Amino acid sequence: MKSRNIVDSFNAAIKGLLYSFKTERNIKIHFTIALFTLVAALLANVTKYEAIFLFITITVVIATELINTSIERVVDILHSEYHPLAEVAKNVAAAAVLVTAVNAVMVGYIIFYNKISWFSLSLVQQIRSTPVHITLISLIVVVIIVIIMKSLNYKGNFLRGGMPSGHSALAFSLFTSITMLSGNALISSLSLLMALMVLHSRYEAGIHTLTEIIMGAFLGILSTIIIFELLRF
């Protein structure tokens, strides 16, 4: 075969990236998280070296996911039917992605921890004296809004399916309440982790689409912040 020139190789690489983005859900997730991370880095005014660590970490995660996709396709070609070693190859490739993703979380947490702590002290501290019962009011408001929205689009019920995700809305409403009341970066981070696990479980189970989950999370955060702001006086 005729060897490719630089332009052809570059175009082939772009095609591979676009194919992965169109066909692989995890690639979309990684790119979305990377986008939010870079925006947060700009807002947090990270140092030059912190930015370098973020760029390297993001690149490693995405590159590993691309390699994982490539391995899966090759294995599917070689073994169209189930083979135990084919499963092992896919699992090991997926494990590599998991390792890089966990590393990315650790790097991000270390870089943004001080920024989060400063934020919690400068902004959240202003409403820490808010009565705890407002959290309950926020949750009830979120439930009512979710029921109304689902009744309007005639799809799903509060516990299963439909726009938006009720579980996501409640999970992120609780996360927002905990953040507001605690004013502690570590507690807020742990509650965020739990909220994200709820989102992941709903998506993996096929109960909600990514859009429904994101809309639910956004609704939970926004509604809770508004309630706290209105009732803190």
C-alpha positions as CSV (number, residue, x, y, z in Angstrom):
1,M,0.0,0.0,0.0
2,K,1.1,3.5,-0.7
3,S,2.4,5.3,2.4
4,R,0.3,8.2,3.6
5,N,1.6,11.7,3.6
6,I,1.3,14.0,6.7
7,V,-2.0,15.5,5.5
8,D,-3.6,12.0,5.0
9,S,-2.4,10.8,8.4
10,F,-3.8,13.9,10.0
11,N,-7.2,13.5,8.3
12,A,-7.3,9.8,9.3
13,A,-6.7,10.8,12.9
14,I,-9.5,13.4,12.8
15,K,-11.8,10.8,11.3
16,G,-11.0,8.4,14.1
17,L,-11.7,11.1,16.7
18,L,-15.0,12.0,15.1
19,Y,-16.0,8.4,14.8
20,S,-15.3,7.8,18.4
21,F,-17.2,10.9,19.5
22,K,-20.3,10.0,17.4
23,T,-20.4,6.3,18.5
24,E,-19.0,6.2,22.0
25,R,-21.0,7.5,24.9
26,N,-18.0,7.6,27.2
27,I,-16.0,9.8,24.8
28,K,-18.9,12.4,24.9
29,I,-18.8,12.3,28.7
30,H,-15.0,12.8,28.8
31,F,-15.2,15.7,26.5
32,T,-18.0,17.3,28.4
33,I,-16.2,16.9,31.7
34,A,-13.0,18.3,30.1
35,L,-14.9,21.3,28.9
36,F,-16.4,22.1,32.3
37,T,-13.0,21.5,33.9
38,L,-11.2,24.0,31.6
39,V,-13.9,26.6,32.2
40,A,-13.6,26.1,35.9
41,A,-9.8,26.5,35.6
42,L,-10.3,29.8,33.8
43,L,-12.7,31.0,36.5
44,A,-10.5,29.8,39.3
45,N,-7.4,31.5,37.9
46,V,-5.2,28.4,38.1
47,T,-1.4,28.7,37.8
48,K,0.6,27.9,34.7
49,Y,1.8,24.6,36.2
50,E,-1.7,23.6,37.4
51,A,-3.0,24.2,33.9
52,I,-0.2,22.0,32.5
53,F,-1.2,19.2,34.9
54,L,-4.8,19.6,33.8
55,F,-4.0,19.5,30.1
56,I,-1.8,16.4,30.5
57,T,-4.5,14.6,32.6
58,I,-7.3,15.4,30.2
59,T,-5.2,14.3,27.3
60,V,-4.3,11.0,28.9
61,V,-7.9,10.2,29.8
62,I,-9.2,10.9,26.3
63,A,-6.3,9.1,24.6
64,T,-6.8,6.0,26.7
65,E,-10.5,6.0,25.9
66,L,-9.7,6.2,22.2
67,I,-7.2,3.3,22.5
68,N,-9.9,1.3,24.4
69,T,-12.4,1.9,21.6
70,S,-9.8,0.8,19.0
71,I,-9.1,-2.4,21.0
72,E,-12.8,-3.2,21.2
73,R,-13.3,-2.9,17.5
74,V,-10.3,-5.1,16.7
75,V,-11.5,-7.7,19.2
76,D,-15.0,-7.6,17.6
77,I,-13.4,-8.3,14.2
78,L,-11.3,-11.2,15.4
79,H,-14.0,-12.7,17.5
80,S,-17.5,-12.0,16.3
81,E,-18.9,-14.5,18.7
82,Y,-18.2,-14.6,22.5
83,H,-14.8,-15.7,23.5
84,P,-13.5,-15.5,27.1
85,L,-10.1,-14.0,26.1
86,A,-11.9,-11.4,24.0
87,E,-13.9,-10.4,27.1
88,V,-10.6,-10.2,29.1
89,A,-9.0,-7.9,26.5
90,K,-12.0,-5.6,26.6
91,N,-12.1,-5.6,30.4
92,V,-8.4,-4.8,30.7
93,A,-8.7,-1.9,28.2
94,A,-11.7,-0.6,30.2
95,A,-9.6,-0.9,33.4
96,A,-6.9,1.3,31.9
97,V,-9.5,4.0,31.3
98,L,-10.8,3.6,34.8
99,V,-7.3,4.1,36.2
100,T,-6.7,7.3,34.2
101,A,-10.2,8.6,35.2
102,V,-9.6,8.1,38.9
103,N,-6.2,9.8,38.5
104,A,-8.0,12.7,36.8
105,V,-10.4,13.1,39.7
106,M,-7.5,13.1,42.2
107,V,-5.6,15.7,40.2
108,G,-8.7,17.9,39.7
109,Y,-9.5,17.7,43.4
110,I,-6.0,18.6,44.5
111,I,-5.9,21.6,42.1
112,F,-9.3,22.9,42.9
113,Y,-9.5,22.2,46.6
114,N,-8.2,25.5,47.8
115,K,-10.4,27.3,45.3
116,I,-13.4,25.4,46.5
117,S,-12.5,26.2,50.1
118,W,-12.2,29.9,49.3
119,F,-15.6,29.8,47.5
120,S,-17.3,28.1,50.4
121,L,-16.0,30.6,52.9
122,S,-16.7,33.7,50.8
123,L,-20.1,32.9,49.4
124,V,-21.7,29.9,51.1
125,Q,-20.8,31.3,54.6
126,Q,-23.2,34.1,54.0
127,I,-26.2,31.7,54.2
128,R,-25.0,29.1,56.7
129,S,-27.4,30.5,59.3
130,T,-30.3,29.6,57.1
131,P,-32.8,27.3,59.0
132,V,-32.4,23.6,58.1
133,H,-36.2,23.3,57.4
134,I,-35.6,25.3,54.2
135,T,-33.9,22.2,52.8
136,L,-37.1,20.3,53.2
137,I,-39.0,23.1,51.5
138,S,-36.5,23.0,48.6
139,L,-37.0,19.3,48.2
140,I,-40.8,19.6,48.1
141,V,-40.6,22.4,45.6
142,V,-38.3,20.3,43.4
143,V,-40.7,17.3,43.6
144,I,-43.6,19.5,42.6
145,I,-41.7,21.1,39.6
146,V,-40.6,17.6,38.4
147,I,-44.2,16.3,38.5
148,I,-45.5,19.3,36.7
149,M,-42.9,19.1,33.9
150,K,-43.5,15.3,33.5
151,S,-47.2,15.8,33.3
152,L,-46.8,18.4,30.6
153,N,-44.7,16.2,28.3
154,Y,-46.8,13.1,29.1
155,K,-43.8,10.8,29.5
156,G,-42.8,8.7,32.4
157,N,-43.6,9.3,36.1
158,F,-41.7,10.8,39.0
159,L,-39.8,7.6,39.8
160,R,-39.2,6.3,36.3
161,G,-38.4,7.9,32.9
162,G,-39.4,11.2,31.4
163,M,-38.1,14.7,31.3
164,P,-36.5,15.7,33.7
165,S,-35.0,13.0,35.9
166,G,-36.6,13.2,39.3
167,H,-33.8,11.3,41.0
168,S,-31.2,13.6,39.5
169,A,-33.2,16.7,40.6
170,L,-33.5,15.5,44.2
171,A,-29.8,14.3,44.3
172,F,-28.5,17.7,43.2
173,S,-31.0,19.5,45.4
174,L,-29.6,17.7,48.4
175,F,-26.0,18.4,47.2
176,T,-26.8,22.1,46.9
177,S,-28.5,22.2,50.4
178,I,-25.5,20.3,52.0
179,T,-23.1,22.8,50.4
180,M,-25.1,25.8,51.5
181,L,-25.5,24.6,55.1
182,S,-22.1,23.1,55.7
183,G,-19.8,25.6,54.0
184,N,-17.2,22.9,53.9
185,A,-15.4,22.0,50.7
186,L,-14.7,18.3,51.7
187,I,-18.3,17.7,52.7
188,S,-19.6,19.4,49.6
189,S,-17.3,17.2,47.4
190,L,-18.4,14.0,49.1
191,S,-22.1,15.0,48.6
192,L,-21.4,15.8,44.9
193,L,-19.8,12.4,44.5
194,M,-23.0,10.7,45.8
195,A,-25.2,12.9,43.6
196,L,-23.1,11.9,40.5
197,M,-23.4,8.2,41.5
198,V,-27.2,8.6,41.4
199,L,-27.0,10.2,37.9
200,H,-24.7,7.4,36.7
201,S,-27.0,4.7,38.0
202,R,-30.0,6.2,36.2
203,Y,-28.1,6.5,33.0
204,E,-26.6,3.1,33.1
205,A,-29.9,1.5,33.8
206,G,-31.3,3.1,30.7
207,I,-34.1,4.8,32.6
208,H,-33.1,8.3,31.5
209,T,-31.3,9.9,28.6
210,L,-28.2,12.1,29.3
211,T,-30.3,15.2,28.5
212,E,-33.0,14.2,31.0
213,I,-30.4,13.6,33.7
214,I,-28.6,16.9,33.1
215,M,-31.9,18.9,33.1
216,G,-32.8,17.2,36.3
217,A,-29.5,18.1,38.0
218,F,-29.8,21.7,36.7
219,L,-33.3,22.0,38.0
220,G,-32.3,20.7,41.4
221,I,-29.5,23.1,41.8
222,L,-31.3,26.2,40.5
223,S,-34.5,25.6,42.5
224,T,-32.6,25.0,45.7
225,I,-30.5,28.1,45.3
226,I,-33.5,30.2,44.6
227,I,-35.4,28.9,47.7
228,F,-32.4,29.5,49.9
229,E,-32.0,33.0,48.6
230,L,-35.7,33.9,49.0
231,L,-36.0,32.5,52.5
232,R,-32.7,33.2,54.1
233,F,-33.9,36.5,55.4
